[in-house]
Each structure stands twice: as structure tokens, then as C-alpha cells.
Amino acid sequence: MVEWTDFERATIKTIFSKMVYQEVGPAAIQRCLIVYPWTQRYFGKFGPLVSPTAIKANEMLAKHGVTVLRGLDRAVKNMDNIKAEYAELSVLHSESLHVDPDNFRLLSDCLTIELAARMGKDFTAEVQAAFQKFLAVVVSALGRQYH
């Protein structure tokens, strides 16, 4: 079980309460697919993703970015039991979608970059530490089925 400080809990809740999902979610997933092009293989049904322009224009991909952030809401609301909260998603991504679990970490890194760009000077080292701790717990929970 993860121990959360009051600062970490408050920081995570504040970040998600202020985040514009329709901007940050698509930007994070687009960044991930552009920077790490091998991650595109999981989105074959989303149409051609042959260039950064095509990736940025893909509405299905943008919608999935919002879905990912809405999925993170579950972790925010259940910070003391993220592994149990994500048990079914872990099985889905492992057994049905066959997603390489390292891709969760890559996407979380891209999400951190997008958030930092939007928060600017408010994205202090302490805020980053809390956010990355939260994402590390989520990544671990999503990868649990693989272990």
C-alpha cells in the first residue's frame, strides 16, 4: 500500500480539478505516438497515423486521450486502493489488448510534460514529485496483471 502525504493528496486532487481534459489528454497521447512511434501499433483501428499531422488531426485518438484522463479520475477518487480499482483494466490491457506495459510509463511521461508546459512555474519540483508518484502507482497497477 502506498502512503500519501496530505500535500500529495491535495496536489493530485487540485491538478485534476483544474486540468482541461479535452486539451491535455489528446496532447499527451499525440506526443506519445509521435515521440515513441512504436506505440502506434495499438491504434490500428484509429486510421492512418502516418505523420505527426495525421496523429494530431485524428479525432478518435483525441477522444481516447480524454478517456485516459477520465480513467485517471478513478485513481484520484481511490488513492488508497488504486491497484484494486485498476484490476480489470490491467487484465484488459494485458490479456485482450496485449499492450506492452512499458507504454503506460511512456504515456505517463508525456502526460507529465504536457502538464508541466501548461502549469509553468506552478509545476514546482514538489508538485512534479507528487504527480509522478501518483502516475507511478497507476502504472504499477495497470501492469500488475503482467507480473
C-alpha positions in Angstrom: 0.0 0.0 0.0 1.2 3.5 -0.8 1.5 6.1 1.8 0.3 9.6 0.7 1.1 12.8 2.5 -1.6 15.5 2.8 0.4 17.6 0.4 0.4 14.8 -2.2 -3.3 14.1 -1.9 -4.2 17.8 -2.1 -1.8 18.3 -5.1 -3.2 15.4 -7.1 -6.8 16.5 -6.5 -6.1 20.1 -7.4 -4.2 19.1 -10.6 -7.1 17.0 -11.8 -9.8 19.5 -10.8 -8.1 22.2 -12.9 -7.0 20.1 -15.8 -8.7 20.7 -19.2 -9.1 17.0 -20.2 -10.0 17.9 -23.8 -6.7 19.7 -24.2 -4.3 17.7 -22.1 -5.5 14.2 -22.9 -5.2 14.5 -26.6 -1.9 16.3 -26.4 -0.4 13.7 -24.2 -1.4 10.7 -26.3 -0.4 12.6 -29.5 3.0 13.3 -28.0 3.4 9.7 -27.0 2.7 8.4 -30.5 4.9 11.0 -32.2 7.9 10.6 -29.9 7.5 6.8 -29.5 6.2 5.7 -32.9 6.2 2.0 -32.0 3.3 2.7 -29.6 1.1 3.4 -32.7 0.7 -0.3 -33.3 -2.1 -0.4 -30.6 -4.2 2.1 -32.5 -4.5 0.4 -35.9 -8.3 0.8 -35.9 -8.0 4.5 -35.5 -7.0 5.1 -39.1 -3.7 6.1 -40.7 -1.2 7.6 -38.2 1.5 8.1 -40.8 2.7 11.6 -39.7 2.5 14.0 -36.8 -0.1 15.9 -38.7 -2.2 12.8 -39.2 -1.8 12.0 -35.5 -2.8 15.5 -34.4 -5.8 15.5 -36.7 -7.2 12.1 -35.6 -10.4 12.6 -33.7 -10.6 9.1 -32.4 -7.1 9.4 -30.9 -8.1 12.7 -29.3 -11.2 11.1 -27.8 -9.1 8.3 -26.4 -6.8 10.8 -24.7 -9.8 12.2 -22.9 -10.9 8.7 -22.0 -7.5 8.0 -20.5 -7.7 11.1 -18.2 -11.2 10.2 -17.2 -9.8 6.8 -16.3 -7.3 8.5 -14.1 -10.2 10.1 -12.2 -10.9 6.6 -10.8 -7.4 6.6 -9.3 -7.8 10.1 -7.9 -11.0 9.1 -6.2 -9.5 5.8 -4.9 -5.9 6.8 -4.0 -5.8 4.3 -1.2 -6.7 1.4 -3.4 -5.5 2.1 -6.9 -4.4 -1.5 -7.6 -7.8 -2.9 -6.8 -9.5 -0.1 -8.7 -7.4 -0.9 -11.9 -7.5 -4.7 -11.6 -10.0 -5.1 -14.5 -8.2 -2.6 -16.7 -4.9 -4.4 -16.1 -6.5 -7.7 -17.3 -8.0 -5.9 -20.3 -4.7 -4.3 -21.4 -2.7 -7.5 -20.7 -5.0 -10.3 -22.0 -7.2 -8.6 -24.6 -5.3 -5.6 -25.9 -1.8 -7.1 -25.4 -0.3 -3.7 -24.6 3.4 -3.6 -23.6 3.3 -2.4 -20.0 6.2 -0.1 -20.6 3.9 2.0 -22.8 2.0 3.1 -19.7 5.2 4.6 -18.4 5.8 6.3 -21.7 2.4 7.9 -21.7 2.7 9.0 -18.1 6.0 10.7 -19.0 4.2 12.5 -21.9 1.3 13.5 -19.6 3.8 14.9 -17.1 5.5 17.0 -19.9 2.1 18.3 -21.1 1.1 19.2 -17.6 4.4 21.0 -16.9 4.0 23.0 -20.1 0.6 24.2 -19.1 1.3 24.8 -15.4 4.6 26.7 -16.0 6.2 28.0 -12.8 3.4 26.4 -10.7 4.8 23.0 -11.7 7.4 23.0 -8.9 9.7 20.1 -8.1 7.4 19.2 -5.2 4.3 19.2 -7.4 6.1 17.1 -10.0 7.2 14.6 -7.4 3.6 14.2 -6.2 2.3 13.9 -9.7 4.9 11.4 -10.8 4.4 9.3 -7.6 0.7 9.2 -8.4 1.4 8.1 -12.0 4.0 5.5 -10.9 1.3 3.9 -8.7 -1.2 3.9 -11.6 1.4 2.5 -14.0 2.2 -0.3 -11.5 -1.5 -1.0 -11.0 -2.0 -1.3 -14.8 1.0 -3.5 -15.1 0.0 -5.8 -12.2 -1.5 -8.5 -14.4 1.8 -8.8 -16.3 3.7 -9.8 -13.2 
